[in-house]
């Protein structure tokens, strides 16, 4: 074998040991076509990742007419069977998220079977035990059964404290505007904005309740989260109302945020203003502005809300019960467990039956967190998500619309976090009601891969081609150097 042939074989043999360059960007990862959707609504449990690989799967879980199904049609548009996944997770921004117990699918349970149920049910909410010793569902429909269960669990609310106290109403006038779930307070001459208070004014629907402060002067000018899903309100004079509970003495137990004052119309303790709940004098924010003279007061755990939910999908139907703390009570006080009792399994409310536990309540707020309770920044949320739930996606987006309705700084914080990953994750900052399709993602992926990392076979052929060209030039040069020198032609 001549030298050039041996060199060629050695080069070919070495090709197998060459490292093929791989792009570090999101488009070159094995999850390049997988996308995470950060959902605001309660249809997606907290601290869970739901993964779907088709429009039908999304429609069966969320419903044919859901926002998620609309996104799925965008995402899988013109797809030719490429493997891609939509991941959904709940992002509890600004208004916060209460804990939920999501029951398992009971669509195979008939009304006749339901009406034979007669037994007990128990659950722990806010650390308090709720127990219904006898629930009889004879003659009940599924939606009526939810009401029967709720009434039974709330019949004897657990006692948390026995006190004496008073309540004084407070009304505060201020300049502000509302954009979806965000309240912006632009002017406040006196008084303060309190968590748990209600906002009223022209165009503001009932039960617009303040759930968190996002930024600004504590309890003053700034932005706040609202428990509200209504049209926006332009800047105008708005009114805040709440009550101040003064606890004069504590006979037993401890007063705390999240409790209800028994005997008053759904009066929730929302925030602490001063003092301790265990003894002595203390003051608290309650949601209802009312006048109550000094009297004995019993504080209990917050009442529970039980709902029957039905989802109509493309090829299947999904029915389930949910249990959560009553919505008038701040999310920060909410926690819940799986249910127990003789009816829990039959109603799909146990872990063994396939129920999903979404607890405790939490909120994501850009920047610092001036709020008591469970609170995290967007970066903390994403880092926690990668570490504990999933890193199997390359792009992600929020889905609330319009984008201006997001808490101020949320999108910028998510974009900054994405940049901090060195291109591993792409935040689709300008998408919300819609999403780019897989096909567009594939085109972007192919373009970037070609620019950064040829396919292994292409890389091998390219190097081999350079090697052959080099050897041919080397051999030509060698032949020329060894050929006899000739004189000038005669």
C-alpha positions as CSV (number, residue, x, y, z in Angstrom):
1,X,0.0,0.0,0.0
2,X,1.4,3.4,-1.0
3,X,1.7,6.3,1.5
4,X,-1.2,8.3,0.1
5,X,-3.6,5.3,0.4
6,X,-2.6,4.5,3.9
7,X,-3.0,8.2,4.9
8,X,-6.5,8.2,3.4
9,X,-7.5,5.2,5.4
10,X,-6.1,6.6,8.6
11,X,-8.0,9.8,8.0
12,X,-11.3,7.9,7.4
13,X,-10.7,5.9,10.5
14,X,-10.2,9.0,12.5
15,X,-13.5,10.5,11.4
16,X,-15.4,8.3,13.8
17,X,-13.6,10.0,16.7
18,X,-14.4,13.5,15.6
19,X,-16.7,15.5,17.8
20,X,-19.7,16.8,15.8
21,X,-20.4,20.4,16.9
22,X,-23.9,20.8,18.6
23,X,-25.7,24.1,19.0
24,X,-26.4,25.0,22.7
25,X,-29.6,26.9,21.6
26,X,-33.1,25.7,22.3
27,X,-33.6,24.8,18.6
28,X,-30.9,22.1,18.8
29,X,-32.2,20.3,21.9
30,X,-34.1,17.0,21.8
31,X,-37.1,19.0,23.0
32,X,-36.8,21.7,20.2
33,X,-40.4,21.3,19.2
34,X,-41.9,21.0,22.7
35,X,-43.4,24.2,24.2
36,X,-44.5,25.2,27.7
37,X,-47.7,27.2,28.1
38,X,-48.1,29.1,31.3
39,X,-51.8,29.3,32.1
40,X,-53.5,31.6,34.5
41,X,-56.8,29.9,35.1
42,X,-57.8,27.2,37.7
43,X,-58.4,24.6,35.0
44,X,-54.7,23.7,35.3
45,X,-53.6,22.6,38.7
46,X,-50.7,24.3,40.6
47,X,-47.4,22.4,40.6
48,X,-48.4,20.0,37.9
49,X,-47.2,19.6,34.3
50,X,-49.8,18.4,31.8
51,X,-48.4,17.1,28.5
52,X,-50.3,16.5,25.2
53,X,-49.2,15.4,21.8
54,X,-52.3,16.1,19.7
55,X,-55.3,18.5,19.4
56,X,-57.6,15.8,20.5
57,X,-55.8,15.2,23.8
58,X,-56.0,18.9,24.6
59,X,-59.7,19.1,23.7
60,X,-60.5,16.1,25.8
61,X,-58.8,17.6,28.9
62,X,-59.8,21.3,28.5
63,X,-62.8,21.1,26.3
64,X,-63.4,21.7,22.6
65,X,-64.1,25.5,22.9
66,X,-61.4,26.2,25.5
67,X,-58.5,28.7,25.1
68,X,-56.1,25.8,25.4
69,X,-57.8,23.9,22.5
70,X,-57.5,27.1,20.3
71,X,-53.8,27.2,21.1
72,X,-53.5,23.5,20.2
73,X,-55.0,24.2,16.8
74,X,-52.3,26.8,16.2
75,X,-49.5,24.7,17.6
76,X,-50.4,21.6,15.5
77,X,-51.4,23.4,12.4
78,X,-50.1,21.8,9.2
79,X,-48.3,19.2,11.3
80,X,-47.3,16.1,9.3
81,X,-46.9,13.7,12.3
82,X,-43.7,15.3,13.8
83,X,-43.3,14.4,17.4
84,X,-44.1,17.5,19.5
85,X,-45.7,18.1,22.8
86,X,-47.7,20.9,24.4
87,X,-46.9,21.3,28.1
88,X,-49.3,23.3,30.4
89,X,-48.6,24.6,33.8
90,X,-50.4,27.2,36.0
91,X,-48.6,30.5,36.6
92,X,-50.4,32.2,39.5
93,X,-49.6,35.8,38.6
94,X,-50.9,38.9,40.5
95,X,-54.3,37.6,41.7
96,X,-52.8,34.4,43.3
97,X,-54.1,30.9,43.2
98,X,-56.0,29.1,46.0
99,X,-55.3,25.5,46.8
100,X,-57.6,22.9,45.1
101,X,-58.4,19.2,45.3
102,X,-59.2,18.0,41.8
103,X,-61.1,14.8,41.8
104,X,-60.4,12.0,39.3
105,X,-62.6,11.4,36.2
106,X,-65.9,9.8,37.3
107,X,-67.6,10.0,33.8
108,X,-68.2,6.3,33.9
109,X,-70.2,6.7,37.1
110,X,-74.0,6.7,36.5
111,X,-76.6,8.8,38.2
112,X,-78.2,5.6,39.5
113,X,-74.9,4.5,41.1
114,X,-74.3,8.0,42.6
115,X,-77.7,7.9,44.2
116,X,-76.8,4.8,46.2
117,X,-74.0,6.6,48.0
118,X,-74.4,7.1,51.7
119,X,-71.5,7.6,54.0
120,X,-68.9,9.9,55.5
121,X,-66.4,12.4,54.1
122,X,-63.5,14.3,55.7
123,X,-60.8,16.7,54.6
124,X,-58.3,19.1,56.1
125,X,-58.3,22.7,55.0
126,X,-56.0,25.4,56.5
127,X,-54.9,22.7,59.0
128,X,-58.5,22.4,60.3
129,X,-60.4,19.1,60.2
130,X,-63.8,19.1,58.3
131,X,-66.0,16.1,58.8
132,X,-69.4,15.1,57.5
133,X,-70.4,11.9,59.3
134,X,-73.4,11.1,57.0
135,X,-73.9,12.2,53.4
136,X,-76.9,10.7,51.6
137,X,-77.0,11.3,47.8
138,X,-80.3,9.5,47.2
139,X,-82.3,11.2,44.5
140,X,-79.5,13.7,43.7
141,X,-78.0,14.7,40.3
142,X,-74.3,15.2,40.1
143,X,-74.5,19.0,40.4
144,X,-77.0,18.7,43.3
145,X,-74.7,16.2,44.9
146,X,-71.9,18.9,45.0
147,X,-74.3,21.2,46.9
148,X,-75.2,18.4,49.4
149,X,-71.5,17.6,50.0
150,X,-70.6,21.3,50.5
151,X,-73.5,21.8,52.9
152,X,-72.5,18.7,54.9
153,X,-68.8,19.7,55.2
154,X,-69.7,23.2,56.2
155,X,-72.5,22.3,58.7
156,X,-70.1,22.3,61.7
157,X,-67.1,24.5,60.9
158,X,-64.0,23.8,63.1
159,X,-63.6,26.4,65.9
160,X,-60.3,28.3,65.8
161,X,-60.7,30.9,68.5
162,X,-63.2,32.4,70.9
163,X,-62.9,36.1,71.4
164,X,-64.6,39.4,72.1
165,X,-64.3,42.3,69.6
166,X,-65.8,45.0,67.4
167,X,-65.8,45.8,63.7
168,X,-65.7,49.3,62.2
169,X,-66.3,50.0,58.4
170,X,-63.7,51.8,56.3
171,X,-64.2,53.6,53.0
172,X,-61.3,55.0,51.0
173,X,-61.5,57.1,47.8
174,X,-58.6,57.0,45.3
175,X,-57.7,57.5,41.6
176,X,-57.1,54.2,39.8
177,X,-57.7,52.0,36.8
178,X,-58.2,48.3,36.2
179,X,-56.8,46.2,33.4
180,X,-58.0,42.6,33.7
181,X,-56.7,41.4,37.0
182,X,-54.4,44.4,37.7
183,X,-55.5,47.4,39.7
184,X,-53.3,50.5,39.3
185,X,-53.6,53.1,42.1
186,X,-52.3,56.4,40.8
187,X,-53.5,58.7,43.5
188,X,-54.3,58.2,47.2
189,X,-54.8,61.3,49.4
190,X,-55.5,59.4,52.7
191,X,-56.2,56.0,54.0
192,X,-54.6,52.8,52.6
193,X,-55.2,49.9,50.2
194,X,-55.7,46.6,52.0
195,X,-55.5,43.0,50.9
196,X,-59.0,41.6,51.0
197,X,-60.8,44.9,50.5
198,X,-63.4,45.4,47.7
199,X,-63.2,48.0,44.9
200,X,-66.2,49.7,43.5
201,X,-66.9,52.4,41.0
202,X,-68.4,53.0,37.5
203,X,-67.9,49.9,35.3
204,X,-66.4,47.9,38.2
205,X,-68.3,44.6,38.6
206,X,-69.3,43.3,42.1
207,X,-66.7,41.3,44.2
208,X,-63.6,43.0,42.7
209,X,-61.4,42.0,45.6
210,X,-57.8,43.0,46.2
211,X,-55.7,39.8,46.5
212,X,-52.0,41.0,46.5
213,X,-49.8,44.0,46.1
214,X,-47.5,43.7,43.1
215,X,-45.3,46.8,43.5
216,X,-45.2,50.4,44.7
217,X,-45.5,52.0,48.2
218,X,-46.8,49.3,50.6
219,X,-50.6,49.8,50.9
220,X,-50.3,53.0,48.8
221,X,-49.7,54.1,45.2
222,X,-48.7,51.1,43.1
223,X,-50.2,48.1,41.4
224,X,-52.3,45.3,43.0
225,X,-53.7,42.0,41.9
226,X,-57.5,41.6,41.7
227,X,-59.8,38.6,41.9
228,X,-61.5,39.7,38.8
229,X,-62.1,38.6,35.2
230,X,-64.0,41.5,33.7
231,X,-63.5,44.3,31.1
232,X,-60.9,47.0,31.9
233,X,-61.8,50.3,33.6
234,X,-60.1,53.6,32.6
235,X,-58.6,55.9,35.3
236,X,-61.3,57.3,37.5
237,X,-62.3,57.8,41.1
238,X,-62.7,54.5,42.7
239,X,-63.8,53.4,46.2
240,X,-62.3,50.8,48.5
241,X,-64.2,49.3,51.4
242,X,-63.4,46.9,54.2
243,X,-63.9,46.5,57.9
244,X,-61.4,46.7,60.8
245,X,-61.8,44.0,63.3
246,X,-60.5,44.9,66.8
247,X,-60.1,41.8,69.0
248,X,-60.3,43.0,72.6
249,X,-59.6,39.6,74.3
250,X,-58.9,36.0,73.3
251,X,-60.6,33.4,75.5
252,X,-59.2,30.4,73.7
253,X,-57.4,29.5,70.4
254,X,-55.6,31.9,68.1
255,X,-57.0,34.4,65.6
256,X,-55.4,34.1,62.2
257,X,-55.8,35.2,58.6
258,X,-58.2,33.0,56.6
259,X,-60.7,32.5,59.4
260,X,-64.4,33.3,59.3
261,X,-66.3,35.2,62.0
262,X,-69.2,33.0,62.8
263,X,-72.7,34.5,62.8
264,X,-71.8,37.4,60.4
265,X,-72.5,37.4,56.6
266,X,-69.5,35.5,55.2
267,X,-67.0,37.7,57.0
268,X,-63.4,36.7,56.2
269,X,-60.3,37.8,58.1
270,X,-57.9,38.9,55.3
271,X,-54.9,40.5,56.9
272,X,-53.3,41.4,60.2
273,X,-52.9,45.1,61.0
274,X,-51.4,45.0,64.5
275,X,-51.0,42.7,67.5
276,X,-50.9,39.0,68.0
277,X,-53.8,36.6,67.5
278,X,-53.0,34.6,70.6
279,X,-53.6,37.2,73.3
280,X,-54.2,40.8,74.0
281,X,-55.6,43.4,71.7
282,X,-55.1,43.0,67.9
283,X,-56.6,44.5,64.7
284,X,-57.4,42.8,61.5
285,X,-58.8,43.6,58.0
286,X,-62.1,41.8,57.2
287,X,-63.6,41.8,53.8
288,X,-67.0,43.2,54.7
289,X,-67.4,46.9,55.7
290,X,-69.9,46.7,58.6
291,X,-70.5,48.1,62.1
292,X,-70.5,45.5,64.9
293,X,-70.6,46.6,68.5
294,X,-68.5,44.8,71.2
295,X,-69.7,41.3,71.4
296,X,-68.5,37.7,71.7
297,X,-67.0,36.4,68.5
298,X,-66.2,32.9,67.4
299,X,-63.6,32.4,64.7
300,X,-63.8,29.2,62.6
301,X,-62.1,27.7,59.6
302,X,-63.2,29.1,56.2
303,X,-66.1,27.4,54.6
304,X,-65.4,25.1,51.7
305,X,-66.6,25.3,48.1
306,X,-67.5,22.0,46.3
307,X,-68.2,22.0,42.6
308,X,-69.1,19.4,40.0
309,X,-67.3,20.0,36.7
310,X,-67.9,18.5,33.3
311,X,-65.7,18.9,30.2
312,X,-66.8,17.9,26.7
313,X,-63.9,16.9,24.6
314,X,-63.5,15.8,21.0
315,X,-63.7,12.1,21.6
316,X,-64.5,11.8,25.4
317,X,-66.2,13.4,28.3
318,X,-64.5,14.2,31.7
319,X,-66.4,14.7,34.9
320,X,-65.0,15.4,38.3
321,X,-65.5,17.1,41.7
322,X,-63.3,19.9,43.1
323,X,-63.0,21.1,46.6
324,X,-61.4,24.4,47.6
325,X,-61.5,27.1,50.3
326,X,-64.3,29.6,49.7
327,X,-63.3,32.3,47.2
328,X,-63.9,35.3,49.6
329,X,-60.8,34.2,51.7
330,X,-57.3,35.2,50.6
331,X,-55.4,32.6,48.6
332,X,-52.4,32.9,51.0
333,X,-54.3,31.2,53.8
334,X,-55.4,28.2,51.7
335,X,-54.1,24.6,51.9
336,X,-55.9,21.4,51.5
337,X,-55.5,17.6,51.6
338,X,-56.9,14.5,49.9
339,X,-60.3,13.5,51.2
340,X,-61.0,10.6,53.6
341,X,-64.1,8.8,54.7
342,X,-66.2,6.0,53.2
343,X,-67.3,8.1,50.2
344,X,-63.9,9.6,49.3
345,X,-62.8,6.9,46.9
346,X,-66.2,6.5,45.2
347,X,-66.3,10.3,44.5
348,X,-62.7,10.2,43.1
349,X,-61.3,12.4,45.9
350,X,-58.4,10.2,47.1
351,X,-54.9,9.9,45.8
352,X,-55.4,6.2,45.1
353,X,-58.5,7.0,43.0
354,X,-56.3,9.5,40.9
355,X,-57.2,12.8,42.4
356,X,-54.8,15.7,42.0
357,X,-53.7,17.8,45.0
358,X,-52.9,21.5,44.2
359,X,-51.7,23.0,47.5
360,X,-50.9,25.3,49.1
361,X,-51.9,28.6,47.5
362,X,-49.3,30.8,45.9
363,X,-48.6,33.8,43.8
364,X,-45.9,35.0,41.4
365,X,-45.0,38.7,41.6
366,X,-42.3,40.5,39.6
367,X,-39.6,42.2,41.6
368,X,-39.7,42.3,45.4
369,X,-42.5,40.7,47.3
370,X,-44.3,43.2,49.7
371,X,-46.9,40.6,50.5
372,X,-47.3,38.3,53.4
373,X,-47.7,34.6,52.6
374,X,-46.3,32.4,49.8
375,X,-44.7,34.6,47.1
376,X,-42.0,34.1,44.4
377,X,-40.5,36.0,41.6
378,X,-40.9,34.8,37.9
379,X,-37.2,33.7,37.9
380,X,-37.7,31.7,41.1
381,X,-40.9,30.2,39.6
382,X,-39.1,29.0,36.5
383,X,-36.0,27.7,38.3
384,X,-38.3,25.8,40.7
385,X,-40.3,24.5,37.7
386,X,-37.2,23.1,36.0
387,X,-35.8,21.5,39.1
388,X,-39.0,19.9,40.4
389,X,-41.4,19.4,37.5
390,X,-40.0,19.5,33.9
391,X,-37.2,20.8,31.7
392,X,-38.5,19.0,28.6
393,X,-39.3,22.1,26.5
394,X,-37.4,24.6,24.5
395,X,-39.8,27.5,24.1
396,X,-42.5,28.9,26.4
397,X,-45.1,31.6,26.6
398,X,-47.8,33.1,28.7
399,X,-51.4,32.9,27.5
400,X,-53.4,35.8,29.1
401,X,-54.7,38.4,26.6
402,X,-54.1,41.2,26.1
403,X,-50.4,41.2,27.0
404,X,-50.8,44.6,28.6
405,X,-53.0,42.9,31.2
406,X,-50.1,41.0,32.7
407,X,-48.7,42.3,36.0
408,X,-46.1,45.1,35.3
409,X,-42.7,43.6,34.8
410,X,-43.8,39.9,34.4
411,X,-42.9,39.6,30.7
412,X,-39.6,41.4,31.1
413,X,-38.7,39.2,34.1
414,X,-39.5,36.0,32.1
415,X,-37.5,37.3,29.1
416,X,-34.5,38.1,31.4
417,X,-34.7,34.6,32.8
418,X,-34.7,33.0,29.4
419,X,-31.6,35.0,28.4
420,X,-29.9,33.9,31.6
421,X,-30.2,30.3,30.3
422,X,-27.8,31.0,27.4
423,X,-30.4,30.3,24.8
424,X,-31.5,27.0,26.2
425,X,-35.0,28.3,26.5
426,X,-36.8,30.9,24.3
427,X,-39.6,33.1,25.8
428,X,-42.2,33.9,23.1
429,X,-42.7,37.4,24.5
430,X,-45.1,38.7,21.9
431,X,-47.4,35.7,21.8
432,X,-50.4,35.2,24.1
433,X,-53.8,34.5,22.5
434,X,-52.0,32.5,19.7
435,X,-48.9,30.5,19.3
436,X,-46.5,29.6,16.4
437,X,-47.1,26.2,14.8
438,X,-44.8,23.2,14.9
439,X,-44.0,23.8,11.2
440,X,-42.7,27.2,11.9
441,X,-40.7,25.9,14.8
442,X,-39.3,23.2,12.5
443,X,-38.2,25.7,9.9
444,X,-36.5,27.9,12.6
445,X,-34.9,24.8,14.1
446,X,-33.6,23.5,10.7
447,X,-32.2,27.0,9.8
448,X,-30.3,27.4,13.0
449,X,-29.0,23.8,12.9
450,X,-27.7,24.3,9.4
451,X,-26.0,27.5,10.5
452,X,-24.4,26.0,13.6
453,X,-24.1,22.2,13.3
454,X,-24.3,20.1,10.1
455,X,-25.8,16.6,10.3
456,X,-23.2,14.0,11.3
457,X,-23.3,12.4,7.8
458,X,-22.8,15.8,6.2
459,X,-20.0,16.7,8.6
460,X,-18.3,13.4,7.9
461,X,-18.5,13.8,4.1
462,X,-17.3,17.4,4.4
463,X,-14.2,16.4,6.3
464,X,-13.6,13.4,4.1
465,X,-13.9,15.7,1.0
466,X,-11.3,18.0,2.4
467,X,-9.1,15.1,3.2
468,X,-9.4,13.6,-0.4
469,X,-8.7,17.0,-2.0
470,X,-5.7,17.4,0.2
471,X,-4.4,14.0,-0.6
472,X,-4.9,14.5,-4.4
473,X,-3.0,17.7,-4.2
474,X,-0.2,16.0,-2.2
475,X,0.0,13.1,-4.6
476,X,0.1,15.4,-7.6
477,X,2.9,17.4,-6.0
478,X,4.8,14.2,-5.3
479,X,4.5,12.9,-8.9
480,X,5.7,16.2,-10.3
481,X,8.7,16.2,-8.0
482,X,9.7,12.6,-9.0
483,X,9.3,13.0,-12.8
484,X,12.6,13.2,-15.0
485,X,13.7,16.6,-16.1
486,X,13.5,17.2,-19.8
487,X,15.5,19.6,-22.0
488,X,14.0,22.0,-24.4
489,X,12.2,20.6,-27.4
490,X,14.4,20.1,-30.5
